[in-house]
């Protein structure tokens, strides 16, 4: 459980904190590697990986 001043008990906050944790782990495991964000709504690479066609 995470707590800090001003924290709101919202589901949205939980998703945000999970993303921050994932980025923190990535940085510790691979400190010199740049993270390239891929959005499922616009990324052709993510569309290919998910099997989403250009319909």
Biopython code that builds the backbone (N, CA, C, O; Angstrom):
import numpy as np
from Bio.PDB.StructureBuilder import StructureBuilder

atoms = [
    (1, "UNK", "N", (0.855, -1.172, 0.000)),
    (1, "UNK", "CA", (0.000, 0.000, 0.000)),
    (1, "UNK", "C", (0.893, 1.224, 0.000)),
    (1, "UNK", "O", (1.870, 1.300, 0.744)),
    (2, "UNK", "N", (0.548, 2.163, -0.832)),
    (2, "UNK", "CA", (1.327, 3.381, -0.992)),
    (2, "UNK", "C", (0.622, 4.531, -0.295)),
    (2, "UNK", "O", (-0.605, 4.624, -0.324)),
    (3, "UNK", "N", (1.393, 5.400, 0.328)),
    (3, "UNK", "CA", (0.810, 6.589, 0.945)),
    (3, "UNK", "C", (1.785, 7.750, 0.843)),
    (3, "UNK", "O", (2.998, 7.562, 0.927)),
    (4, "UNK", "N", (1.260, 8.926, 0.665)),
    (4, "UNK", "CA", (2.049, 10.149, 0.621)),
    (4, "UNK", "C", (1.101, 11.323, 0.804)),
    (4, "UNK", "O", (-0.106, 11.181, 0.608)),
    (5, "UNK", "N", (1.635, 12.489, 1.181)),
    (5, "UNK", "CA", (0.761, 13.651, 1.402)),
    (5, "UNK", "C", (-0.039, 13.999, 0.148)),
    (5, "UNK", "O", (0.517, 14.083, -0.947)),
    (6, "UNK", "N", (-1.326, 14.197, 0.312)),
    (6, "UNK", "CA", (-2.183, 14.571, -0.805)),
    (6, "UNK", "C", (-2.706, 13.404, -1.620)),
    (6, "UNK", "O", (-3.431, 13.607, -2.594)),
    (7, "UNK", "N", (-2.345, 12.161, -1.233)),
    (7, "UNK", "CA", (-2.801, 10.993, -1.997)),
    (7, "UNK", "C", (-4.323, 10.887, -1.958)),
    (7, "UNK", "O", (-4.940, 11.038, -0.904)),
    (8, "UNK", "N", (-4.909, 10.631, -3.103)),
    (8, "UNK", "CA", (-6.352, 10.431, -3.220)),
    (8, "UNK", "C", (-6.630, 8.941, -3.368)),
    (8, "UNK", "O", (-5.879, 8.233, -4.039)),
    (9, "UNK", "N", (-7.694, 8.466, -2.753)),
    (9, "UNK", "CA", (-8.061, 7.050, -2.849)),
    (9, "UNK", "C", (-8.938, 6.850, -4.077)),
    (9, "UNK", "O", (-10.156, 6.703, -3.974)),
    (10, "UNK", "N", (-8.300, 6.848, -5.230)),
    (10, "UNK", "CA", (-8.998, 6.694, -6.501)),
    (10, "UNK", "C", (-8.402, 5.526, -7.266)),
    (10, "UNK", "O", (-7.202, 5.271, -7.173)),
    (11, "UNK", "N", (-9.227, 4.814, -8.022)),
    (11, "UNK", "CA", (-8.716, 3.748, -8.883)),
    (11, "UNK", "C", (-7.706, 4.331, -9.864)),
    (11, "UNK", "O", (-6.683, 3.707, -10.146)),
    (12, "UNK", "N", (-7.984, 5.511, -10.380)),
    (12, "UNK", "CA", (-7.072, 6.172, -11.310)),
    (12, "UNK", "C", (-5.685, 6.314, -10.708)),
    (12, "UNK", "O", (-4.687, 6.103, -11.398)),
    (13, "UNK", "N", (-5.606, 6.667, -9.430)),
    (13, "UNK", "CA", (-4.312, 6.804, -8.764)),
    (13, "UNK", "C", (-3.569, 5.476, -8.742)),
    (13, "UNK", "O", (-2.347, 5.446, -8.893)),
    (14, "UNK", "N", (-4.294, 4.381, -8.555)),
    (14, "UNK", "CA", (-3.667, 3.066, -8.549)),
    (14, "UNK", "C", (-3.046, 2.717, -9.887)),
    (14, "UNK", "O", (-1.941, 2.176, -9.935)),
    (15, "UNK", "N", (-3.742, 3.022, -10.975)),
    (15, "UNK", "CA", (-3.190, 2.770, -12.311)),
    (15, "UNK", "C", (-1.952, 3.630, -12.542)),
    (15, "UNK", "O", (-0.956, 3.161, -13.095)),
    (16, "UNK", "N", (-2.017, 4.876, -12.121)),
    (16, "UNK", "CA", (-0.889, 5.794, -12.277)),
    (16, "UNK", "C", (0.318, 5.289, -11.485)),
    (16, "UNK", "O", (1.441, 5.291, -11.989)),
    (17, "UNK", "N", (0.082, 4.859, -10.255)),
    (17, "UNK", "CA", (1.174, 4.376, -9.417)),
    (17, "UNK", "C", (1.771, 3.089, -9.969)),
    (17, "UNK", "O", (2.977, 2.871, -9.848)),
    (18, "UNK", "N", (0.958, 2.239, -10.568)),
    (18, "UNK", "CA", (1.478, 1.017, -11.186)),
    (18, "UNK", "C", (2.402, 1.363, -12.350)),
    (18, "UNK", "O", (3.449, 0.739, -12.523)),
    (19, "UNK", "N", (2.016, 2.353, -13.143)),
    (19, "UNK", "CA", (2.865, 2.782, -14.260)),
    (19, "UNK", "C", (4.175, 3.362, -13.744)),
    (19, "UNK", "O", (5.237, 3.060, -14.287)),
    (20, "UNK", "N", (4.117, 4.189, -12.706)),
    (20, "UNK", "CA", (5.339, 4.753, -12.126)),
    (20, "UNK", "C", (6.247, 3.648, -11.591)),
    (20, "UNK", "O", (7.465, 3.710, -11.759)),
    (21, "UNK", "N", (5.658, 2.640, -10.948)),
    (21, "UNK", "CA", (6.447, 1.524, -10.426)),
    (21, "UNK", "C", (7.127, 0.761, -11.561)),
    (21, "UNK", "O", (8.300, 0.406, -11.454)),
    (22, "UNK", "N", (6.396, 0.509, -12.644)),
    (22, "UNK", "CA", (6.967, -0.210, -13.786)),
    (22, "UNK", "C", (8.124, 0.568, -14.403)),
    (22, "UNK", "O", (9.152, -0.016, -14.747)),
    (23, "UNK", "N", (7.962, 1.875, -14.544)),
    (23, "UNK", "CA", (9.050, 2.692, -15.087)),
    (23, "UNK", "C", (10.247, 2.700, -14.137)),
    (23, "UNK", "O", (11.394, 2.695, -14.584)),
    (24, "UNK", "N", (9.986, 2.712, -12.825)),
    (24, "UNK", "CA", (11.067, 2.673, -11.842)),
    (24, "UNK", "C", (11.853, 1.376, -11.909)),
    (24, "UNK", "O", (13.082, 1.389, -11.833)),
    (25, "UNK", "N", (11.151, 0.252, -12.052)),
    (25, "UNK", "CA", (11.809, -1.052, -12.176)),
    (25, "UNK", "C", (12.641, -1.093, -13.450)),
    (25, "UNK", "O", (13.787, -1.543, -13.428)),
    (26, "UNK", "N", (12.072, -0.626, -14.564)),
    (26, "UNK", "CA", (12.798, -0.611, -15.840)),
    (26, "UNK", "C", (14.096, 0.180, -15.714)),
    (26, "UNK", "O", (15.138, -0.245, -16.212)),
    (27, "UNK", "N", (14.032, 1.326, -15.051)),
    (27, "UNK", "CA", (15.218, 2.171, -14.907)),
    (27, "UNK", "C", (16.283, 1.490, -14.051)),
    (27, "UNK", "O", (17.476, 1.626, -14.322)),
    (28, "UNK", "N", (15.862, 0.763, -13.025)),
    (28, "UNK", "CA", (16.832, 0.056, -12.181)),
    (28, "UNK", "C", (17.454, -1.133, -12.910)),
    (28, "UNK", "O", (18.650, -1.390, -12.774)),
    (29, "UNK", "N", (16.645, -1.855, -13.680)),
    (29, "UNK", "CA", (17.165, -3.017, -14.393)),
    (29, "UNK", "C", (18.046, -2.632, -15.568)),
    (29, "UNK", "O", (19.041, -3.300, -15.849)),
    (30, "UNK", "N", (17.681, -1.555, -16.256)),
    (30, "UNK", "CA", (18.401, -1.117, -17.453)),
    (30, "UNK", "C", (18.603, 0.396, -17.394)),
    (30, "UNK", "O", (17.940, 1.134, -18.124)),
    (31, "UNK", "N", (19.523, 0.874, -16.524)),
    (31, "UNK", "CA", (19.665, 2.317, -16.309)),
    (31, "UNK", "C", (20.084, 3.105, -17.549)),
    (31, "UNK", "O", (19.792, 4.297, -17.645)),
    (32, "UNK", "N", (20.757, 2.468, -18.488)),
    (32, "UNK", "CA", (21.229, 3.186, -19.677)),
    (32, "UNK", "C", (20.299, 3.045, -20.872)),
    (32, "UNK", "O", (20.559, 3.628, -21.925)),
    (33, "UNK", "N", (19.232, 2.291, -20.731)),
    (33, "UNK", "CA", (18.326, 2.035, -21.844)),
    (33, "UNK", "C", (17.152, 3.008, -21.813)),
    (33, "UNK", "O", (16.495, 3.164, -20.784)),
    (34, "UNK", "N", (16.893, 3.657, -22.938)),
    (34, "UNK", "CA", (15.784, 4.599, -23.035)),
    (34, "UNK", "C", (14.470, 3.833, -23.223)),
    (34, "UNK", "O", (14.411, 2.845, -23.954)),
    (35, "UNK", "N", (13.432, 4.306, -22.555)),
    (35, "UNK", "CA", (12.109, 3.695, -22.667)),
    (35, "UNK", "C", (11.346, 4.388, -23.789)),
    (35, "UNK", "O", (11.208, 5.611, -23.792)),
    (36, "UNK", "N", (10.855, 3.608, -24.733)),
    (36, "UNK", "CA", (10.053, 4.145, -25.828)),
    (36, "UNK", "C", (8.596, 3.788, -25.561)),
    (36, "UNK", "O", (8.224, 2.615, -25.575)),
    (37, "UNK", "N", (7.786, 4.792, -25.323)),
    (37, "UNK", "CA", (6.370, 4.554, -25.048)),
    (37, "UNK", "C", (5.639, 4.169, -26.325)),
    (37, "UNK", "O", (5.861, 4.752, -27.386)),
    (38, "UNK", "N", (4.777, 3.192, -26.206)),
    (38, "UNK", "CA", (3.958, 2.744, -27.325)),
    (38, "UNK", "C", (2.503, 2.793, -26.882)),
    (38, "UNK", "O", (2.136, 2.150, -25.898)),
    (39, "UNK", "N", (1.685, 3.531, -27.581)),
    (39, "UNK", "CA", (0.270, 3.636, -27.258)),
    (39, "UNK", "C", (-0.525, 2.694, -28.164)),
    (39, "UNK", "O", (-0.339, 2.694, -29.381)),
    (40, "UNK", "N", (-1.400, 1.901, -27.572)),
    (40, "UNK", "CA", (-2.157, 0.928, -28.356)),
    (40, "UNK", "C", (-3.091, 1.584, -29.361)),
    (40, "UNK", "O", (-3.483, 0.948, -30.340)),
    (41, "UNK", "N", (-3.453, 2.832, -29.143)),
    (41, "UNK", "CA", (-4.368, 3.503, -30.070)),
    (41, "UNK", "C", (-3.681, 3.991, -31.333)),
    (41, "UNK", "O", (-4.336, 4.144, -32.364)),
    (42, "UNK", "N", (-2.360, 4.243, -31.278)),
    (42, "UNK", "CA", (-1.683, 4.856, -32.425)),
    (42, "UNK", "C", (-0.439, 4.129, -32.916)),
    (42, "UNK", "O", (0.070, 4.467, -33.985)),
    (43, "UNK", "N", (0.061, 3.166, -32.196)),
    (43, "UNK", "CA", (1.327, 2.529, -32.544)),
    (43, "UNK", "C", (1.146, 1.362, -33.512)),
    (43, "UNK", "O", (0.493, 0.377, -33.168)),
    (44, "UNK", "N", (1.717, 1.455, -34.720)),
    (44, "UNK", "CA", (1.657, 0.328, -35.655)),
    (44, "UNK", "C", (2.312, -0.938, -35.080)),
    (44, "UNK", "O", (1.833, -2.047, -35.318)),
    (45, "UNK", "N", (3.399, -0.771, -34.328)),
    (45, "UNK", "CA", (4.065, -1.918, -33.719)),
    (45, "UNK", "C", (3.142, -2.615, -32.717)),
    (45, "UNK", "O", (3.060, -3.843, -32.698)),
    (46, "UNK", "N", (2.457, -1.846, -31.899)),
    (46, "UNK", "CA", (1.523, -2.436, -30.935)),
    (46, "UNK", "C", (0.340, -3.077, -31.647)),
    (46, "UNK", "O", (-0.138, -4.128, -31.221)),
    (47, "UNK", "N", (-0.140, -2.465, -32.722)),
    (47, "UNK", "CA", (-1.236, -3.053, -33.508)),
    (47, "UNK", "C", (-0.809, -4.413, -34.057)),
    (47, "UNK", "O", (-1.580, -5.373, -34.026)),
    (48, "UNK", "N", (0.423, -4.487, -34.558)),
    (48, "UNK", "CA", (0.940, -5.745, -35.107)),
    (48, "UNK", "C", (1.035, -6.804, -34.007)),
    (48, "UNK", "O", (0.616, -7.945, -34.203)),
    (49, "UNK", "N", (1.579, -6.429, -32.862)),
    (49, "UNK", "CA", (1.733, -7.376, -31.757)),
    (49, "UNK", "C", (0.389, -7.864, -31.222)),
    (49, "UNK", "O", (0.267, -9.005, -30.776)),
    (50, "UNK", "N", (-0.617, -6.993, -31.271)),
    (50, "UNK", "CA", (-1.943, -7.348, -30.767)),
    (50, "UNK", "C", (-2.830, -8.000, -31.828)),
    (50, "UNK", "O", (-3.938, -8.443, -31.527)),
    (51, "UNK", "N", (-2.343, -8.059, -33.065)),
    (51, "UNK", "CA", (-3.119, -8.653, -34.141)),
    (51, "UNK", "C", (-4.271, -7.792, -34.598)),
    (51, "UNK", "O", (-5.293, -8.298, -35.062)),
    (52, "UNK", "N", (-4.103, -6.481, -34.466)),
    (52, "UNK", "CA", (-5.141, -5.536, -34.884)),
    (52, "UNK", "C", (-4.821, -5.085, -36.300)),
    (52, "UNK", "O", (-3.731, -4.573, -36.556)),
    (53, "UNK", "N", (-5.756, -5.269, -37.220)),
    (53, "UNK", "CA", (-5.529, -4.893, -38.611)),
    (53, "UNK", "C", (-5.908, -3.459, -38.902)),
    (53, "UNK", "O", (-6.563, -2.800, -38.095)),
    (54, "UNK", "N", (-5.494, -2.985, -40.054)),
    (54, "UNK", "CA", (-5.871, -1.650, -40.537)),
    (54, "UNK", "C", (-7.227, -1.757, -41.205)),
    (54, "UNK", "O", (-7.314, -1.869, -42.427)),
    (55, "UNK", "N", (-8.266, -1.723, -40.423)),
    (55, "UNK", "CA", (-9.620, -1.910, -40.955)),
    (55, "UNK", "C", (-10.333, -0.601, -41.106)),
    (55, "UNK", "O", (-11.484, -0.571, -41.541)),
]
sb = StructureBuilder()
sb.init_structure("model")
sb.init_model(0)
sb.init_chain("A")
sb.init_seg("    ")
for serial, (resi, resn, name, xyz) in enumerate(atoms, 1):
    if name == "N":
        sb.init_residue(resn, " ", resi, " ")
    sb.init_atom(name, np.array(xyz, "f"), 0.0, 1.0, " ", f" {name:<3s}", serial, name[0])
structure = sb.get_structure()
